[in-house]
Amino acid sequence: MKSIPNIWYKVLTVLIVCYVLAYGLLINLPSDVGNLDETIRNLFYHVPMWFGMMLILLAAWINSIMYLVRPSVKRNIYASELTNTGILMGLCGLFTGMFWAYNTWGKAWTNDPKLNGVAAGMAMYAGYWLLQKSVSDPERAARLSAVYNVFVFPLFIALIYVMPKLSQFSIHPGSGESVNFKAYNKTNNMELVFYPAVIGWTLLFVWISEIRSRFQLIKYKKNNEENTVKHIIS
């Protein structure tokens, strides 16, 4: 992940997110959306955040592999901050999903394969964060985190995507034989918000990842300079 020198993608991010926030509330909904009613507008927030999360965690996974092949401070920081941002994005998707579930199913959480897979997956990524904090040696922590990340991402995808698809009793839309949202989107007008939302939320969290990575690189360089000065003085 390289720092983008111009501000065009950031301007584009702000414009798309503002468009999604505004048009997502103003767009006319299909007449037949079942018991979802107005809560179907959460489709522009909950689902795109999860798509963006998977893209960001994929980028973190790739950086972890590249770090193991050729270790460097930058690759470790990119992998770490992309993963941390992906976890944040996952939590946003999780809580918007719980809000949606409460208003459509009557409870924020049900014993559903999709939801249980999400809980297990987020717990595994919490383990990644704890692993980084629990190892005092930076190089050892970087290696262990990279190895952990390489294995946890495929498991996460299996838990939240593959296993629910194989299930026949999930009530979560798009899982097993449950209703897909395309059944409600007969006029395709929701796609005018949904796809920009995927791009907008993803770019927003990429922006956050870039800021966090730049901060960590500056912090690393500053610590190195201070250690060098102390070594010379001693």
Backbone bond lengths (Angstrom), bond angles and torsions (degrees), N, CA, C in turn:
res aa  C-N    CA-C-N  psi(-1)  N-CA   C-N-CA  omega(-1)  CA-C   N-CA-C  phi
1 M - - - 1.458 - - 1.518 108.70 -
2 K 1.298 117.39 111.77 1.451 122.29 -178.96 1.522 110.26 -99.95
3 S 1.335 114.28 148.60 1.458 118.83 177.90 1.520 109.27 -69.21
4 I 1.285 118.27 128.02 1.466 122.66 -179.42 1.516 108.65 -85.48
5 P 1.349 118.98 118.56 1.464 121.48 -171.09 1.516 114.54 -68.26
6 N 1.322 118.99 -31.62 1.457 119.74 -178.70 1.517 110.82 -93.99
7 I 1.324 115.61 171.93 1.470 120.46 -175.11 1.525 112.06 -103.68
8 W 1.336 116.76 8.48 1.457 118.32 -172.86 1.519 112.97 -64.61
9 Y 1.314 117.40 -40.87 1.468 117.87 -179.54 1.525 110.41 -69.35
10 K 1.349 116.82 -27.46 1.458 120.19 178.03 1.528 111.07 -73.28
11 V 1.329 115.50 -40.05 1.465 119.68 174.90 1.522 109.81 -63.26
12 L 1.335 115.77 -42.99 1.464 120.81 178.34 1.534 110.55 -61.60
13 T 1.320 116.32 -39.95 1.471 120.59 178.54 1.524 110.94 -60.59
14 V 1.325 116.84 -47.92 1.470 121.18 -179.34 1.520 110.59 -61.82
15 L 1.333 116.73 -43.25 1.468 120.81 -178.97 1.533 111.17 -64.12
16 I 1.329 116.56 -44.90 1.468 120.23 -177.94 1.528 110.73 -66.69
17 V 1.339 117.05 -44.80 1.467 120.06 -179.35 1.524 110.79 -63.48
18 C 1.326 117.07 -41.87 1.473 120.46 176.82 1.526 111.10 -62.74
19 Y 1.331 116.32 -40.17 1.463 121.13 177.69 1.527 111.05 -61.76
20 V 1.341 115.13 -44.92 1.470 120.11 -179.11 1.529 110.60 -65.22
21 L 1.323 117.21 -44.28 1.461 121.01 -178.95 1.529 111.24 -63.17
22 A 1.328 115.89 -40.11 1.465 119.48 -177.12 1.531 111.65 -80.59
23 Y 1.326 116.94 -55.56 1.459 120.55 -174.52 1.530 110.81 -69.65
24 G 1.345 116.17 -27.61 1.459 119.57 177.52 1.517 112.41 -63.33
25 L 1.334 117.04 -26.84 1.463 121.47 178.03 1.525 112.75 -91.00
26 L 1.336 116.32 -21.81 1.465 120.14 -174.31 1.519 114.02 -100.11
27 I 1.331 117.59 -19.92 1.458 121.25 -174.39 1.528 110.80 -62.88
28 N 1.329 115.91 143.18 1.466 121.01 175.82 1.526 109.62 -74.67
29 L 1.314 115.34 129.60 1.461 120.25 -178.65 1.518 111.09 -86.52
30 P 1.334 117.86 155.54 1.467 120.59 172.81 1.523 109.56 -57.80
31 S 1.325 116.77 150.29 1.467 120.89 -175.27 1.529 112.92 -68.84
32 D 1.335 117.36 -32.59 1.458 120.60 -176.33 1.527 110.15 -113.84
33 V 1.332 116.29 95.77 1.457 120.86 177.82 1.525 110.93 -120.36
34 G 1.308 115.98 19.60 1.461 120.36 177.76 1.510 112.18 62.82
35 N 1.335 116.17 -140.55 1.459 119.95 -178.48 1.524 112.85 -84.93
36 L 1.333 117.01 4.26 1.460 119.81 179.17 1.521 111.96 -70.61
37 D 1.337 115.99 -37.09 1.459 121.38 177.78 1.538 110.15 52.00
38 E 1.339 117.90 -135.82 1.462 121.54 -176.99 1.525 113.01 -70.16
39 T 1.338 116.50 -18.45 1.468 118.55 -177.94 1.527 112.19 -67.21
40 I 1.315 117.29 -12.23 1.464 119.64 178.64 1.528 111.31 -64.73
41 R 1.332 116.41 -17.73 1.469 119.95 176.34 1.532 111.22 -63.36
42 N 1.320 116.92 -20.30 1.469 120.54 176.03 1.520 111.53 -63.99
43 L 1.320 116.59 -13.88 1.459 121.63 174.85 1.525 111.07 -58.00
44 F 1.321 117.55 -26.79 1.459 121.97 -178.39 1.522 112.78 -84.11
45 Y 1.321 117.20 -4.76 1.457 121.01 -178.08 1.527 111.49 -122.55
46 H 1.316 116.25 -56.23 1.466 121.43 -175.36 1.534 112.64 -62.06
47 V 1.306 117.19 -54.81 1.472 120.81 -174.82 1.529 112.20 -68.95
48 P 1.344 120.00 -47.35 1.475 119.04 178.30 1.518 113.22 -59.83
49 M 1.339 117.26 -33.85 1.464 119.64 178.38 1.522 110.99 -64.16
50 W 1.337 116.59 -37.33 1.462 119.69 177.94 1.522 111.25 -70.65
51 F 1.334 117.66 -38.49 1.463 120.05 175.97 1.528 110.12 -62.10
52 G 1.343 115.17 -45.66 1.459 119.52 178.74 1.509 112.21 -63.10
53 M 1.331 116.69 -38.97 1.455 121.28 177.86 1.519 111.08 -59.17
54 M 1.330 117.14 -43.60 1.459 120.29 -179.04 1.525 111.43 -65.39
55 L 1.343 116.95 -37.21 1.468 120.47 177.79 1.519 111.06 -66.68
56 I 1.331 116.96 -41.32 1.460 121.05 -179.61 1.531 110.85 -69.10
57 L 1.336 116.73 -41.11 1.466 119.49 177.36 1.525 111.41 -67.87
58 L 1.329 116.96 -31.24 1.467 120.54 174.13 1.527 110.36 -63.69
59 A 1.339 116.60 -43.69 1.465 120.70 177.34 1.526 110.84 -62.21
60 A 1.346 116.53 -39.40 1.470 120.47 177.58 1.525 110.49 -64.86
61 W 1.321 116.83 -40.78 1.465 122.29 178.55 1.524 110.85 -60.90
62 I 1.321 116.71 -43.72 1.470 121.50 179.11 1.527 110.52 -63.60
63 N 1.335 116.62 -43.11 1.461 120.27 178.76 1.524 111.82 -65.17
64 S 1.332 117.21 -33.90 1.470 120.37 176.70 1.522 110.97 -65.27
65 I 1.330 116.57 -42.21 1.467 120.74 177.34 1.527 110.38 -62.72
66 M 1.342 116.02 -44.21 1.466 120.26 179.90 1.523 111.13 -64.53
67 Y 1.327 116.38 -33.43 1.469 119.08 177.34 1.518 110.86 -66.40
68 L 1.329 117.48 -41.45 1.463 120.85 -179.86 1.524 111.17 -67.38
69 V 1.341 116.37 -33.25 1.467 120.41 178.71 1.527 110.74 -73.33
70 R 1.332 115.87 -45.42 1.461 121.62 179.86 1.523 108.82 -140.98
71 P 1.332 117.66 90.85 1.468 120.97 -175.32 1.521 113.46 -59.21
72 S 1.307 115.70 134.56 1.462 122.28 174.94 1.521 108.37 -154.78
73 V 1.307 115.79 153.27 1.456 120.99 -179.08 1.522 110.55 -63.04
74 K 1.320 116.63 -39.98 1.465 120.43 -178.12 1.521 111.47 -62.65
75 R 1.343 116.16 -44.76 1.468 118.96 -178.83 1.527 111.12 -63.74
76 N 1.325 115.41 -38.55 1.462 119.12 178.86 1.525 111.31 -65.18
77 I 1.329 116.00 -43.21 1.466 120.32 -179.99 1.521 110.57 -66.78
78 Y 1.330 117.02 -43.02 1.467 119.67 178.74 1.522 111.17 -60.62
79 A 1.351 116.01 -46.76 1.458 120.17 -179.75 1.521 110.98 -61.94
80 S 1.328 115.88 -43.12 1.461 120.99 -177.87 1.517 112.04 -65.32
81 E 1.329 116.37 -49.09 1.468 119.82 -175.87 1.530 112.37 -72.87
82 L 1.320 117.00 -33.58 1.464 119.22 174.65 1.524 110.64 -65.16
83 T 1.330 115.96 -40.08 1.465 119.76 178.22 1.521 110.90 -65.95
84 N 1.337 117.04 -45.30 1.462 120.80 178.81 1.523 111.44 -60.41
85 T 1.324 116.00 -40.72 1.470 119.88 178.31 1.521 110.39 -68.90
86 G 1.333 116.38 -37.95 1.462 120.03 176.49 1.515 111.79 -61.81
87 I 1.345 116.61 -38.69 1.464 120.68 176.91 1.527 109.95 -63.51
88 L 1.341 116.56 -43.70 1.465 120.77 177.68 1.520 111.17 -60.63
89 M 1.326 115.95 -42.75 1.463 120.65 179.00 1.523 110.55 -65.65
90 G 1.330 116.44 -37.93 1.456 120.69 177.21 1.518 112.01 -63.66
91 L 1.339 116.68 -39.44 1.459 120.63 178.15 1.525 111.05 -65.69
92 C 1.340 116.28 -39.00 1.469 119.99 176.13 1.528 110.33 -62.09
93 G 1.333 116.69 -43.82 1.457 120.58 177.45 1.515 111.88 -65.72
94 L 1.336 116.07 -35.43 1.459 120.58 -179.72 1.530 111.29 -66.09
95 F 1.328 116.63 -46.97 1.460 119.84 -176.73 1.529 112.37 -72.46
96 T 1.342 117.42 -34.63 1.467 118.52 174.43 1.526 110.10 -67.13
97 G 1.346 116.27 -33.47 1.460 120.08 176.47 1.517 112.13 -67.94
98 M 1.329 117.69 -39.11 1.453 121.54 178.54 1.529 110.77 -66.08
99 F 1.328 115.89 -39.55 1.466 120.17 176.85 1.525 110.19 -62.18
100 W 1.338 115.56 -42.55 1.462 121.27 179.98 1.526 110.34 -65.22
101 A 1.330 116.00 -43.85 1.462 120.51 -179.52 1.524 111.54 -62.24
102 Y 1.321 116.34 -40.37 1.463 120.15 -178.95 1.525 111.46 -62.26
103 N 1.336 115.81 -36.68 1.458 119.92 -177.12 1.523 113.74 -85.11
104 T 1.320 117.91 -14.22 1.462 120.04 -179.52 1.527 112.86 -112.60
105 W 1.329 117.49 -35.27 1.456 121.52 -179.11 1.525 113.23 -103.14
106 G 1.337 116.79 -10.74 1.459 120.55 -179.96 1.506 114.25 88.88
107 K 1.325 118.01 -3.61 1.466 122.04 177.05 1.519 108.90 -149.15
108 A 1.326 116.39 149.69 1.466 121.31 -175.90 1.518 113.29 -74.19
109 W 1.342 116.67 -20.23 1.476 119.65 -177.60 1.514 109.10 -145.81
110 T 1.312 116.33 137.52 1.461 121.56 176.33 1.527 109.13 -129.09
111 N 1.316 115.95 163.07 1.463 121.18 177.65 1.526 109.01 -78.94
112 D 1.333 114.53 76.98 1.460 122.04 -174.45 1.531 109.34 -120.94
113 P 1.347 118.80 139.82 1.464 120.87 -178.85 1.526 113.62 -55.73
114 K 1.333 116.82 -39.27 1.457 120.44 -179.80 1.528 110.68 -64.19
115 L 1.330 116.23 -48.98 1.451 120.87 -177.33 1.532 111.83 -67.92
116 N 1.321 116.14 -39.85 1.463 119.64 177.63 1.529 111.27 -65.42
117 G 1.335 115.98 -37.23 1.459 119.60 176.65 1.515 111.77 -64.82
118 V 1.328 116.13 -38.89 1.468 121.17 176.91 1.529 110.32 -62.29
119 A 1.328 116.44 -45.85 1.465 120.77 -179.66 1.524 111.15 -60.46
120 A 1.336 116.57 -44.61 1.464 120.80 179.56 1.529 110.76 -65.41
121 G 1.348 116.28 -41.28 1.458 120.43 -179.52 1.518 112.59 -65.24
122 M 1.330 117.17 -44.03 1.460 120.51 179.05 1.519 110.72 -66.35
123 A 1.329 117.35 -33.54 1.466 120.98 176.95 1.532 110.38 -65.08
124 M 1.342 116.61 -38.41 1.460 120.02 178.22 1.518 110.98 -65.16
125 Y 1.323 116.93 -39.33 1.464 119.67 178.65 1.525 111.73 -73.56
126 A 1.331 117.34 -26.52 1.468 119.79 171.26 1.521 109.55 -64.01
127 G 1.347 115.85 -34.35 1.455 120.88 175.92 1.522 111.94 -63.62
128 Y 1.333 117.19 -34.85 1.465 121.57 176.66 1.524 109.70 -61.73
129 W 1.326 116.14 -46.54 1.458 121.14 -179.01 1.534 110.30 -63.91
130 L 1.334 117.22 -42.42 1.464 121.07 179.48 1.524 111.47 -66.59
131 L 1.319 116.50 -35.36 1.467 120.49 178.76 1.522 110.63 -62.03
132 Q 1.317 116.49 -42.71 1.467 120.26 178.49 1.525 111.72 -61.74
133 K 1.327 116.08 -39.46 1.463 120.93 -175.70 1.524 112.80 -79.22
134 S 1.330 117.29 -22.41 1.460 120.53 -172.85 1.523 113.54 -90.24
135 V 1.335 118.15 -16.90 1.472 121.63 -179.26 1.523 108.45 -99.59
136 S 1.316 117.35 122.38 1.470 121.14 -174.72 1.524 112.95 -77.98
137 D 1.322 117.62 -32.96 1.467 121.26 -179.19 1.530 108.82 -77.06
138 P 1.346 118.82 117.05 1.477 121.78 -176.21 1.532 113.88 -58.82
139 E 1.337 117.09 -42.54 1.462 119.96 -177.87 1.531 110.98 -67.77
140 R 1.314 115.57 -42.33 1.473 119.84 178.85 1.526 110.32 -66.07
141 A 1.326 116.39 -40.82 1.463 120.66 177.95 1.517 110.97 -62.37
142 A 1.332 116.98 -39.31 1.462 121.57 179.68 1.523 111.05 -64.63
143 R 1.343 117.45 -43.62 1.469 121.47 -179.81 1.526 111.05 -65.81
144 L 1.327 116.05 -47.39 1.461 119.85 -179.13 1.530 111.22 -63.66
145 S 1.324 116.89 -40.47 1.465 121.10 179.32 1.517 111.28 -64.82
146 A 1.344 116.21 -39.67 1.460 120.24 179.80 1.528 111.04 -65.11
147 V 1.338 115.96 -44.82 1.470 120.07 178.43 1.524 110.11 -62.34
148 Y 1.324 116.03 -45.39 1.470 120.83 179.61 1.527 110.45 -59.25
149 N 1.328 116.23 -43.56 1.466 121.33 -178.29 1.524 111.97 -64.75
150 V 1.322 116.45 -37.14 1.469 120.55 -179.65 1.524 110.85 -61.98
151 F 1.329 117.03 -36.50 1.464 120.96 -178.17 1.531 112.63 -86.74
152 V 1.333 117.06 -33.77 1.458 119.29 -171.80 1.534 112.50 -74.69
153 F 1.321 118.42 -31.57 1.464 119.92 -176.99 1.527 112.75 -64.31
154 P 1.349 119.93 -49.05 1.475 118.88 176.80 1.529 112.68 -60.37
155 L 1.345 117.13 -37.26 1.457 120.11 177.35 1.524 111.39 -64.71
156 F 1.319 115.86 -38.61 1.453 121.08 179.44 1.527 111.07 -63.19
157 I 1.324 116.46 -44.65 1.466 120.97 178.06 1.523 110.60 -62.54
158 A 1.324 116.63 -39.84 1.469 120.23 178.57 1.528 111.13 -63.92
159 L 1.328 116.44 -38.96 1.460 120.70 -177.33 1.519 113.11 -70.79
160 I 1.340 116.67 -40.10 1.469 118.90 -173.21 1.527 113.53 -96.91
161 Y 1.325 116.83 -13.23 1.475 117.95 -176.26 1.525 112.77 -124.86
162 V 1.324 117.24 -53.25 1.469 120.39 -173.53 1.523 111.46 -70.56
163 M 1.326 116.94 -52.54 1.469 120.27 -175.95 1.532 113.09 -63.30
164 P 1.346 119.69 -43.41 1.476 118.57 176.46 1.526 113.14 -62.21
165 K 1.350 116.81 -32.30 1.461 119.94 177.97 1.530 111.41 -66.31
166 L 1.314 115.82 -31.79 1.462 120.15 -179.91 1.519 112.25 -80.40
167 S 1.328 115.65 -16.90 1.460 119.88 -178.57 1.524 110.65 -76.12
168 Q 1.327 116.06 147.39 1.458 121.42 179.81 1.531 112.47 -108.34
169 F 1.318 117.45 1.90 1.455 118.70 -175.36 1.531 113.25 -126.25
170 S 1.328 117.99 11.25 1.461 120.46 179.06 1.526 110.76 -72.68
171 I 1.335 116.47 136.32 1.469 120.50 176.70 1.523 111.18 -94.46
172 H 1.322 117.00 -3.55 1.462 120.53 178.81 1.519 109.23 -73.31
173 P 1.356 117.91 129.89 1.477 120.73 -179.59 1.520 112.10 -55.07
174 G 1.328 115.83 134.78 1.456 121.19 178.18 1.509 114.25 89.68
175 S 1.347 117.40 -5.88 1.458 121.15 179.65 1.517 110.12 -106.33
176 G 1.321 116.79 138.95 1.468 120.52 179.19 1.521 110.73 57.04
177 E 1.337 117.14 -127.71 1.455 121.93 -178.86 1.535 111.97 -103.33
178 S 1.336 117.75 12.10 1.459 120.54 -178.65 1.527 110.68 -71.33
179 V 1.323 115.34 164.92 1.462 121.44 -173.96 1.517 111.19 -66.79
180 N 1.310 116.44 135.18 1.451 122.05 174.32 1.521 109.02 -90.86
181 F 1.333 116.97 149.47 1.461 119.98 -176.35 1.534 112.83 -65.62
182 K 1.312 116.83 -19.20 1.461 119.00 177.81 1.522 111.39 -63.61
183 A 1.315 115.84 -22.60 1.465 119.76 178.07 1.520 111.41 -67.09
184 Y 1.335 116.51 -28.05 1.460 120.65 179.76 1.528 112.14 -90.11
185 N 1.324 116.76 -21.73 1.452 121.17 -172.81 1.530 110.80 -94.26
186 K 1.315 116.97 61.43 1.461 121.11 -174.44 1.525 112.53 -73.85
187 T 1.317 117.31 -25.22 1.473 120.05 -178.69 1.521 112.38 -94.95
188 N 1.334 116.89 -6.58 1.469 123.28 -179.76 1.525 113.94 65.09
189 N 1.332 118.85 5.76 1.459 118.64 -179.36 1.529 111.56 -70.54
190 M 1.329 117.82 -24.46 1.458 120.29 178.17 1.526 111.82 -68.92
191 E 1.324 116.69 -25.49 1.452 120.02 178.18 1.527 111.51 -67.20
192 L 1.339 116.96 -23.20 1.463 120.89 178.30 1.519 111.75 -66.68
193 V 1.324 116.36 -18.99 1.461 121.26 176.78 1.524 111.13 -107.34
194 F 1.322 116.33 -37.88 1.460 120.01 -173.39 1.526 112.79 -62.11
195 Y 1.325 118.21 -51.99 1.461 120.32 -176.92 1.531 113.11 -67.37
196 P 1.344 119.06 -41.20 1.470 118.03 171.64 1.527 112.13 -60.31
197 A 1.352 116.36 -33.62 1.467 119.64 179.14 1.527 110.82 -63.60
198 V 1.326 117.64 -41.00 1.470 121.00 177.71 1.528 109.89 -59.15
199 I 1.339 115.78 -45.74 1.468 120.43 -179.84 1.522 110.95 -67.07
200 G 1.337 116.56 -45.94 1.453 121.09 -176.03 1.516 113.69 -63.55
201 W 1.348 117.18 -49.24 1.458 119.98 -179.29 1.522 111.04 -66.26
202 T 1.336 117.23 -36.89 1.462 120.14 178.68 1.523 110.80 -64.49
203 L 1.339 116.80 -46.74 1.466 120.28 179.02 1.521 111.58 -62.32
204 L 1.333 116.71 -37.75 1.459 120.25 179.51 1.525 111.19 -60.52
205 F 1.328 116.49 -44.36 1.459 119.48 -178.11 1.525 111.49 -78.53
206 V 1.324 118.49 -24.68 1.468 120.63 170.51 1.524 109.26 -64.75
207 W 1.319 116.09 -40.87 1.451 122.12 176.93 1.529 110.53 -59.81
208 I 1.322 115.95 -45.24 1.471 120.86 177.49 1.528 110.36 -61.19
209 S 1.332 116.72 -42.69 1.469 121.17 178.96 1.517 111.09 -61.83
210 E 1.330 116.16 -40.68 1.461 120.58 -179.60 1.527 110.93 -64.35
211 I 1.326 116.85 -43.89 1.468 120.79 179.69 1.528 110.53 -62.33
212 R 1.336 115.83 -45.93 1.464 120.52 -179.54 1.529 111.28 -64.53
213 S 1.334 117.49 -38.92 1.464 121.09 179.57 1.521 111.22 -67.02
214 R 1.316 116.86 -42.65 1.465 120.73 178.45 1.527 110.70 -62.74
215 F 1.319 116.19 -40.09 1.466 120.45 178.50 1.521 111.09 -63.15
216 Q 1.331 116.96 -43.45 1.458 120.87 -179.53 1.530 111.87 -67.50
217 L 1.336 116.65 -35.39 1.469 120.01 177.38 1.525 110.90 -67.00
218 I 1.324 116.75 -41.89 1.471 121.00 177.50 1.527 109.97 -63.37
219 K 1.324 116.03 -42.66 1.463 121.52 178.81 1.529 110.88 -62.24
220 Y 1.335 116.81 -41.71 1.465 121.61 179.32 1.534 110.77 -63.86
221 K 1.330 116.28 -45.52 1.469 120.37 -179.48 1.526 111.14 -64.59
222 K 1.326 116.31 -38.68 1.460 120.44 179.29 1.520 111.02 -65.49
223 N 1.320 116.94 -43.17 1.465 120.85 178.08 1.521 111.53 -63.68
224 N 1.337 116.71 -38.02 1.460 120.99 178.45 1.517 111.24 -64.63
225 E 1.333 115.43 -42.71 1.464 120.31 179.28 1.520 110.76 -63.93
226 E 1.329 116.63 -41.08 1.468 120.64 179.39 1.520 110.74 -65.76
227 N 1.328 116.68 -40.92 1.469 120.32 178.50 1.514 111.68 -65.98
228 T 1.336 116.02 -36.96 1.469 120.35 177.86 1.522 111.12 -64.29
229 V 1.336 116.05 -44.00 1.467 120.95 179.15 1.529 110.52 -62.74
230 K 1.341 117.27 -43.49 1.462 121.37 178.95 1.519 111.23 -62.64
231 H 1.348 115.57 -38.74 1.478 120.22 179.84 1.530 110.53 -65.36
232 I 1.354 116.49 -40.95 1.462 120.89 -179.53 1.530 109.99 -66.58
233 I 1.321 117.06 -42.19 1.465 121.29 -178.52 1.519 111.06 -65.81
234 S 1.345 114.99 -41.11 1.469 118.65 -179.49 1.526 112.63 -71.71
